[in-house]
Amino acid sequence: MTVRAPGADARARTAAHAYLCLTFTSICFGANTTFAKLVVGEVSPMMVVALRWLLVVALLLAFNRKALVRDWPNLKPHLGFLFLMGALGFAAFNGLFYIAAHHTAAVNMGIIQAVLPVFVLVGALLVYRTPTRGLQWVGAGVTLAGVAVVVSGGDVERVLRLRFNAGDLLVMLAALLYAGYTVGLRRRPASTALGLFTVLAASAFLASLPMVAAEAWLGEFQAPTLRGWAVVALVALFPSFLAQLLFIRGVEIIGPGRAGIFLNLVPVFAAVIAVAYLGERFHVYHGLALALVLGGIWLAERGADTTPG
């Protein structure tokens, strides 16, 4: 008969809650790659960023102003840090992502995001000295190999000559910004997820306004069409509102290092949704890349089993 340690069942339930939160987050982020393609020609990229965060702030203030009021004394001393988090992790990340959609396929965008957990792992090590095991680094390396396959289109010579698609590179830069946001969440002030997210979303909206102005100055501004409004509403509700709240909760429970690994599920969901809904072609090298990404997840999670988050 196996005797479980006191509190083991409660810890297991809490961990399971985190896994569900992070899995649903990955589904929403995977869908966002399809949303990014759907808004091409329907609304300009920076306008999408501004509208999505305006709608999120409106939702938060309409349904849970009390959370912000209750948390404000703890959040106020950290407004500078939180504005930077929202500006880079939300606004700049989204802006790069939607620009990338004009230059690369949704399948590529999803698979390339697999580099994000690697950035988180490195960031957690550099900033917090989070202990890691060799197997985690092996998993990270395998994941990077999968990203290299899709970025190169399965062409080794393209990698050696560094002839990458501009959109692919923008997705990697966006992933770097979101990894910084993920690592920074460990320094979040004491508050509820709703209170914190309200400040982050408001920061993202404010940071997006100069981006919209620059877009208009460059002559690239496009107001949303009816279809554009519909997609923006979906973007605001799923990858912006629900997914971000659940991601904050997941990081709170198991830490940024382990939570970041779950973002490796994004390319799987992104590829499935893009192929099913957009009718994009799924090439052999996409399958190889996904196999490497999933193998990287498995190795990294085995390595993280006894490593604190």
N, C-alpha and C positions, 0 to 999 in steps of 0.2 A: 504494500500500500504506500502510495506516494504522499508525503506530508508537505503541503504547500506552506511557505513562509507567511507570517501574518502580513496582511495587506497586499499579498501577491495578486489576488483576484481583482482588487481595486485598481492596482497598477496596470494589469492587463486590460481592464475595461477602459481605462484612461488612454492607454496606448492605442487601443482599437479605435477610440473616438478620434484621436489624432490622425490615424491612417485613413479613416473615412473622410475627414475634412480635407486632407491633402490629396486624396484620390479625386474627389469632386473638383478641387481646385485645378488639378491637371486636366480634367475633362473640359472645364471652362476655358482654360488657357489654350488647349488644343483647338477648341471651336473658334477661338479668337483669330487663328491663322486663316480660317475660312471667312470669317467676318471681314478681315483685313482685305481679302481679295474682292469681296462683294461690294465694298464701298469705293473701289477704284472706278473713277468716272462718275460717281454719284455724289461725292463730297470731298473736298480737299483734305489732306492728311491732318494738318494742324487744327482744322475746324472740327474734325472727329475727336481729337484729343480734348479740346475745350468743351465741346458739348457733352462728351461722356462724363467728364468730371463735374460739370455743372449739374447734370441730372443726378449724379450720385450724391452730391452735397444736398440737393433738394430732397432726395429720398431720406437721407439721414436726418435732416432738420425737421422734416415732416413727421417722421415716425419715432424719433428718439432724441429729441433735444435735451431731455433730462440727463442722458449719459454725458453729453458735453458739459452741461452746467455742473454736474457732480464732479467730473474729472478736471475741470478747468484749473483749479488751484495747483494741481500736480503737473498739468501740461504747460501752463503759461511760462514757467522758467526755462522751458526747453524749446520754445517756439522756433528759434534759429535753426537748431538741429533738425526739428521736425519739418520745417519748410524745405531744407536741403534734401531730406529723405523723400518728401513728396515730389519735389521738383525733378530730381534725378531718377528716382525709382519708379515714378508714375508718369509724369509729363514727358520727360526726355526719352524714357524707354518707349512709351507709346508713339511718340513722334517718329523716332527712328524705325519702329516696327511698321508703321503705316506707309512710310516712304519706301521701305524695303519691298512692300507688297507690289509696288509699281515695277519692280525689277527682277523678281524671282517668284517661283511657284510656291503655293501654300505647303506642299509636301516638304520642299526644301526648308521653308521657314520653321516648320514644326520640328524636323529632325535636327536642324542646326541648334535649336534651343537646348539640345542635350548637353551642350557645353556649359550651361548655366550651373548645374550642380558642381562641376569641377571648379569653377570660379569660386563658388561658395565654400567648398572644402579648403581651397588655398587661402581664401580670405579669412576664414575662421582660424586657420592655423597661424597666419601672420598677425592678426589683430588680437586674438584671445589665447593663442598658444593651445588651441583645442587639440588634445591628443588624437593622433590617427594611427592606424595600423597599416602595415605594408599591403594587405589585401585591398584596403580602400584605395590606395594609390594605383594598384593594378587595375581595379575597376574603373578608376578615373581615366587611366590610359586607354583602356579598351573603348570607353565612351568617346574619347577624343578621336580614336581611330575611325569610329562610326561617323563622326562629324566630318572628318577629312574625306571619307568616301563620298558623302553626299555633296560636299562643297566642290569636290573635283569632278563630279559627275562620273565617277568611276575611272577617271583618266589619270594615271600616275604622272604622266608628263605635265599635266596641268598643275599638279601640286608642286612639282619641281620648279616649274617656271613661275609659280605664284600668280597665275592668271585666274583669279577668282571673280565670280559674279559680284558686282557692286552690292546688290541686294543681300546676298549671303553675308558679306562682310558687315553690313549695317545690322543684320540680325545678331551677329556675334557681339558687336559693340553694344547693342541694346541689352543683350544677356549679361554683359559685364556690369552695366549700370544696375540691373535688377539684382545681381548677386551682391553688389555693394549695399543695396537696400536691405536684402535678406540678412546679411551679416550685421548691419546696423540695428536691426530689430531687437537684437539682444540687449541693446542699451536703451530700450524704450522706457519711458517714465512709468511709474506705477499708475495704471488706469485701466478702465475696461477697454475691450477691443473696439467697441462702438465709439467711445470718446476719442481714442487715439486715431481711428480711421477717419473720423470727421475732420480732424485737423489736417491729416495727410491729404485727404481728398480736396479740401479747400486750398491747400498749398499747391497741389497739382493744377487746379483750375487757375489760380492766380499766375502760376508760372507759365501756363499755356497761352495767356493773353499776348505777351510779346512775341510768341511764336506765330500766332495768328496774324499779328501786325506785320511781321517780317514776310510771311507768306503773301499777304496782300500787296506789300511793297514790291515784291518780286513778280507780281502779276500771276501768281499761282492759286489765288483764292477761288474757291467754288462753294457756293451755298448748297446745302443738302437738297436733293430731290426728294420726292415722296418715298422712294425706295431707300434713299440715303437715311432719312429720318427713322425708318423701320429698323435698319441695321444698327444705327447708333443706339436706339432704344435697347436692342438685344445686347449690344456691347456694354452699355451702362449697367444692365441688370445682372448679367452673368459674369464675364471676366472682370468687370470693374467693381461691382458691389458684393455679390455673394462670394466669389472666389477670393477676393482680397481679405474679407472678414475671416473666412475659414483658414486662409493661409496664416494670418496673424495668430489665430488660435492654435494651429498646428505647431508653429514655431515656439509658441509659449509653452506647449506641453513637452515636446521632445528636442527642442533646440534647433538652431539654424543648420548645423552640419547634417543631421539626419533628415530634417525636413526638406533640405535642398535636394537630397537624393530622389525624393518622390517626384520632383519636377522632370526627372528622366522619363516619366510616363507621358509627358506632353507630346513628344514626337509620335508615339504610338497612336494616341487619340487624334492628333492632328492629321496624320497620314490617312487613317480610316475615314475621318470626316471629309477630308479634301477629295479623296477618291470617290466616296459615295455621293457627295453632294455636288462637288464642282466638276466631277468627271475627269479629273486630272489623271494622267498616265502614271502607273506605278512600275518603275523600271527594276531590273534585277539588282542594280546597285543600291536602290532604296531598300530592298529587302535585306541585302547584306548589311547596310548601315543600321537598320532596325535590330538585326540579330546582334550586332556588336553593342548597340546601346542597351538592349535588354540584358546581355551578358554582363555589361558593366554595372547595371543596377544590382544584379544578383551577387556579383563579387563584392561590391561596395557595401551592400547590406549585410553580407556575412562578416565583413570586416568590422562593421559598426555594431554588431551584436553585443560586444562587451566594451564598446567605447562610449563614453558619455557624449551626449549631444552637445 
